[in-house]
């Protein structure tokens, strides 16, 4: 579950209201772009195979900003995750089966690499002295993200049947606590 902290007077996408100012505590964050892309793709995955869905319908069904979603869908089209058709009967559909699209594919399409250190891939980071082994930790963090995001597909999420390893993590009460 991903939540964003916002000011009292604002409501996050999907109607989620979180009180308090937005703060960054150095935690792994899922971007709004990735979240919106996932939600739009899950809506497409839940449709009848091959059905075209208009961008406006996707935006309304998931309570997403239409213009922002249009830009995201363009990136997903360029990545070969969706196809689009113009015209009165046009819209978007998945380019591949939902079982062939991992969450990692989606995140990489809209946000780039899954984990970066100062904008660089973890394997390019260089440390000295007491921090010499920190690079290994960052690489392990990326591997951990991959283990989850590459094993879960759109079909898993739509069907509510996550891989056992992911289900185990999600069912651990400690996973739901912010630290």
Residue, then its C-alpha position, 0 to 999 in steps of 0.5 A: x500500500x502506498x500513501x502520500x502525505x499531503x496538506x489537510x486541504x488536499x485530497x490525494x488521487x483515489x480520494x485518500x486523505x492523509x493529514x500533515x505536511x509532505x515529508x521525505x524520510x529517505x524512504x523508497x518512494x513510488x512515484x505518482x507516475x508509476x502509481x497512475x501507470x499501474x492503475x491505468x494498466x490494471x484497468x485495461x487488464x481487467x477489460x475484455x481482451x482486445x477491448x479499446x478503452x478511451x483515455x478519458x474513461x481510464x482517467x475517470x475509472x481510476x480518478x486520475x488527472x487526464x492530461x498527466x495520464x495521457x503523457x504516461x500512456x504515451x510513455x507506455x506506448x513507446x515502451x511497447x506496453x500499450x497500443x493506441x488507436x485514433x478515432x471515434x472508436x479508438x483508445x488504448x489496450x495492452x500490447x501484451x497479455x497481462x501475464x506478460x507485463x511485470x510491475x518492474x516493466x511498468x516502473x522502468x517505462x515511466x521512471x527509469x531504473x528501479x533504484x538509483x544512488x544520486x541519479x546513478x545505478x548502484x553498481x557505479x557508486x564508489x565509496x572509500x574507507x568505512x563506507x566501502x561496502x555500502x555499494x553492496x547494500x545498494x545493489x542488494x536493495x535493488x535486487x530486493x526490489x527486482x525480486x518483488x516487482x519482476x515476479x508480479x504481473x498485471x494479471x497477478x494483481x487483477x486476479x488478486x493472486x500474488x506470488x507466494x513470496x510476495x504474499x508472505x511479505x504483504x501478510x507480515x504485519x511488520x510490513x505495514x508499519x512505517x519506520 
